[in-house]
Amino acid sequence: MEYGGGVRVRHMKFGEGTVLEISDGGRDYEVKVEFDRAGVKRMFASFAKLKKLG
Protein backbone atom coordinates (compact mmCIF):
# COMPACT_ATOMS: atom_id res chain seq x y z
CA MET A 1 0.00 0.00 0.00
CA GLU A 2 1.47 3.35 -1.01
CA TYR A 3 -0.31 5.49 1.59
CA GLY A 4 -1.19 5.33 5.26
CA GLY A 5 -2.82 7.35 8.01
CA GLY A 6 -2.20 11.10 7.82
CA VAL A 7 -1.25 11.03 4.12
CA ARG A 8 -2.83 13.55 1.75
CA VAL A 9 -4.57 11.98 -1.25
CA ARG A 10 -6.71 12.97 -4.24
CA HIS A 11 -9.85 11.20 -5.46
CA MET A 12 -11.39 11.72 -8.90
CA LYS A 13 -14.82 12.70 -7.57
CA PHE A 14 -14.27 13.90 -4.00
CA GLY A 15 -11.05 15.91 -4.49
CA GLU A 16 -8.29 16.19 -1.91
CA GLY A 17 -8.38 14.75 1.58
CA THR A 18 -6.46 13.13 4.43
CA VAL A 19 -6.39 9.40 5.15
CA LEU A 20 -7.77 8.81 8.66
CA GLU A 21 -7.35 5.03 8.86
CA ILE A 22 -6.85 1.90 6.83
CA SER A 23 -8.25 -1.46 7.90
CA ASP A 24 -8.04 -4.93 6.40
CA GLY A 25 -11.45 -5.63 4.89
CA GLY A 26 -10.72 -9.24 3.91
CA ARG A 27 -10.12 -9.20 0.16
CA ASP A 28 -9.26 -5.51 0.07
CA TYR A 29 -8.28 -2.66 2.37
CA GLU A 30 -10.99 -0.29 3.58
CA VAL A 31 -9.80 3.30 3.60
CA LYS A 32 -11.42 6.09 5.63
CA VAL A 33 -10.66 9.53 4.20
CA GLU A 34 -11.70 13.00 5.37
CA PHE A 35 -12.12 15.02 2.18
CA ASP A 36 -11.77 18.81 2.30
CA ARG A 37 -15.14 19.44 0.63
CA ALA A 38 -16.98 16.09 0.71
CA GLY A 39 -16.54 15.08 4.35
CA VAL A 40 -15.60 11.63 5.62
CA LYS A 41 -15.94 8.70 3.22
CA ARG A 42 -15.18 4.98 3.55
CA MET A 43 -14.16 3.11 0.43
CA PHE A 44 -12.25 0.05 -0.72
CA ALA A 45 -8.72 0.83 -1.87
CA SER A 46 -8.93 -1.02 -5.19
CA PHE A 47 -12.01 0.94 -6.28
CA ALA A 48 -11.06 4.31 -4.78
CA LYS A 49 -7.97 4.76 -6.96
CA LEU A 50 -6.56 7.34 -4.56
CA LYS A 51 -3.47 9.24 -5.67
CA LYS A 52 -0.90 10.17 -3.05
CA LEU A 53 -0.08 13.88 -3.05
CA GLY A 54 3.43 15.26 -2.61
Sine and cosine of phi, psi and omega as CSV:
sin_phi,cos_phi,sin_psi,cos_psi,sin_omega,cos_omega
0.00,0.00,0.73,-0.68,-0.11,-0.99
-1.00,-0.03,-0.03,1.00,0.02,-1.00
-0.62,-0.79,0.35,-0.94,-0.01,-1.00
-0.59,-0.81,-0.18,-0.98,-0.01,-1.00
-0.85,0.53,0.68,-0.74,0.03,-1.00
1.00,0.04,-0.13,0.99,-0.04,-1.00
-0.99,0.14,0.65,-0.76,0.06,-1.00
-0.99,0.12,0.72,-0.70,-0.03,-1.00
-0.70,-0.71,0.24,-0.97,0.07,-1.00
-0.81,-0.59,0.68,-0.74,0.05,-1.00
-0.88,-0.47,0.59,-0.81,-0.03,-1.00
-0.79,0.62,-0.72,0.69,-0.09,-1.00
-1.00,-0.05,-0.67,0.74,-0.14,-0.99
-1.00,-0.02,-0.19,0.98,0.02,-1.00
1.00,0.09,-0.54,-0.84,-0.08,-1.00
-1.00,0.00,0.51,-0.86,0.01,-1.00
-0.27,-0.96,-0.02,-1.00,-0.02,-1.00
-0.87,-0.49,0.75,-0.66,0.04,-1.00
-0.94,0.35,0.82,-0.58,0.02,-1.00
-1.00,-0.03,-0.70,0.72,0.03,-1.00
-0.33,-0.94,0.36,-0.93,0.06,-1.00
-0.75,-0.66,0.77,-0.64,0.03,-1.00
-0.76,-0.64,0.47,-0.88,-0.01,-1.00
-0.97,0.22,0.91,-0.41,-0.04,-1.00
-0.99,-0.14,0.41,0.91,-0.02,-1.00
1.00,-0.09,-1.00,-0.07,0.00,-1.00
-0.99,0.16,-0.34,0.94,-0.09,-1.00
-0.55,-0.83,0.24,-0.97,0.08,-1.00
-1.00,0.01,0.66,-0.75,0.10,-0.99
-0.99,-0.13,0.80,-0.60,-0.06,-1.00
-0.92,-0.38,0.74,-0.67,0.06,-1.00
-0.94,-0.34,0.87,-0.50,-0.08,-1.00
-0.82,-0.57,0.69,-0.72,0.14,-0.99
-0.99,-0.16,0.96,-0.29,-0.01,-1.00
-1.00,0.09,0.56,-0.83,-0.06,-1.00
-0.85,0.52,-0.65,0.76,-0.06,-1.00
-0.93,-0.38,-0.31,0.95,-0.11,-0.99
-0.96,-0.28,-0.03,1.00,0.00,-1.00
0.98,0.17,-0.30,-0.95,-0.07,-1.00
-1.00,0.07,0.75,-0.66,0.02,-1.00
-0.74,-0.67,0.58,-0.81,0.13,-0.99
-0.94,-0.35,0.69,-0.72,-0.02,-1.00
-0.44,-0.90,0.33,-0.95,0.07,-1.00
-1.00,0.07,0.68,-0.73,-0.10,-0.99
-0.83,0.56,-0.67,0.74,-0.06,-1.00
-0.92,0.40,-0.48,0.88,0.01,-1.00
-1.00,-0.01,-0.47,0.88,-0.09,-1.00
-0.93,0.37,-0.56,0.83,-0.04,-1.00
0.76,0.65,0.77,0.63,0.02,-1.00
-0.96,0.28,0.63,-0.77,0.05,-1.00
-0.95,-0.32,0.80,-0.60,0.04,-1.00
-0.94,0.34,0.73,-0.69,0.02,-1.00
-1.00,-0.07,0.49,-0.87,0.06,-1.00
0.99,0.14,0.00,0.00,0.00,0.00
